[in-house]
Amino acid sequence: MKDKINPDYYTKGKIQTADFIEDKKLDYFEGNIVKYVVRHKEKNGKEDLEKALWYLKKMIARYK
């Protein structure tokens, strides 16, 4: 049975995505950008990249 809470695409590599986000002390927007980019190839493709872009635009707007 697949782990629905922590799927394979978050645990590949040397560090889990959640551990990376926590270690770098990323905020909500930053963490979501990382999450969507990491999983886009194995889950929702372009849709996940668009979600990451949405959060990135929100972060950029903070500087205006």
KEVORO-597934 format. One record per residue (C-alpha): residue in three letters; residue number from 0; x, y, z. Coordinates in steps of 0.1 Angstrom, whole numbers, plus 2048, in hexadecimal, padded with zeros to 3 digits. Layout:
% residues N
node resn ALA resi NUM east X north Y up Z
...
% end
This chain:
% residues 64
node resn MET resi 0 east 800 north 800 up 800
node resn LYS resi 1 east 80D north 822 up 7F7
node resn ASP resi 2 east 812 north 83C up 812
node resn LYS resi 3 east 7F8 north 857 up 80B
node resn ILE resi 4 east 807 north 86F up 825
node resn ASN resi 5 east 82B north 86D up 819
node resn PRO resi 6 east 82B north 860 up 7F5
node resn ASP resi 7 east 84A north 853 up 7E3
node resn TYR resi 8 east 850 north 874 up 7D1
node resn TYR resi 9 east 856 north 886 up 7F2
node resn THR resi 10 east 86F north 86C up 7FF
node resn LYS resi 11 east 886 north 867 up 7E1
node resn GLY resi 12 east 8A9 north 872 up 7E4
node resn LYS resi 13 east 8BF north 877 up 803
node resn ILE resi 14 east 8A6 north 88E up 816
node resn GLN resi 15 east 880 north 88E up 818
node resn THR resi 16 east 870 north 8AD up 80A
node resn ALA resi 17 east 860 north 8B6 up 82C
node resn ASP resi 18 east 881 north 8B2 up 83D
node resn PHE resi 19 east 891 north 8CA up 824
node resn ILE resi 20 east 876 north 8E4 up 828
node resn GLU resi 21 east 879 north 8E1 up 84E
node resn ASP resi 22 east 89F north 8E2 up 84E
node resn LYS resi 23 east 8A0 north 901 up 839
node resn LYS resi 24 east 884 north 911 up 84E
node resn LEU resi 25 east 870 north 919 up 830
node resn ASP resi 26 east 84F north 92C up 834
node resn TYR resi 27 east 82D north 91F up 827
node resn PHE resi 28 east 831 north 92E up 804
node resn GLU resi 29 east 856 north 923 up 800
node resn GLY resi 30 east 84D north 900 up 80D
node resn ASN resi 31 east 831 north 8FC up 7F4
node resn ILE resi 32 east 847 north 907 up 7D7
node resn VAL resi 33 east 860 north 8EC up 7E0
node resn LYS resi 34 east 844 north 8D2 up 7E5
node resn TYR resi 35 east 833 north 8D9 up 7C4
node resn VAL resi 36 east 854 north 8D9 up 7B0
node resn VAL resi 37 east 860 north 8B9 up 7C0
node resn ARG resi 38 east 840 north 8A6 up 7B8
node resn HIS resi 39 east 837 north 8B4 up 796
node resn LYS resi 40 east 846 north 898 up 781
node resn GLU resi 41 east 834 north 87C up 794
node resn LYS resi 42 east 813 north 88C up 79D
node resn ASN resi 43 east 803 north 8A9 up 78A
node resn GLY resi 44 east 81D north 8B5 up 772
node resn LYS resi 45 east 817 north 8D8 up 765
node resn GLU resi 46 east 7FB north 8DE up 77E
node resn ASP resi 47 east 814 north 8DA up 79B
node resn LEU resi 48 east 82C north 8F2 up 78A
node resn GLU resi 49 east 810 north 90B up 786
node resn LYS resi 50 east 809 north 907 up 7AB
node resn ALA resi 51 east 82D north 90D up 7B4
node resn LEU resi 52 east 82D north 92C up 79D
node resn TRP resi 53 east 80E north 939 up 7AF
node resn TYR resi 54 east 820 north 938 up 7D0
node resn LEU resi 55 east 83F north 947 up 7C1
node resn LYS resi 56 east 82B north 965 up 7B3
node resn LYS resi 57 east 81B north 96A up 7D6
node resn MET resi 58 east 83F north 96B up 7E4
node resn ILE resi 59 east 84A north 984 up 7CA
node resn ALA resi 60 east 82C north 99A up 7D1
node resn ARG resi 61 east 839 north 99F up 7F4
node resn TYR resi 62 east 855 north 9B4 up 7E6
node resn LYS resi 63 east 83E north 9CD up 7D4
% end
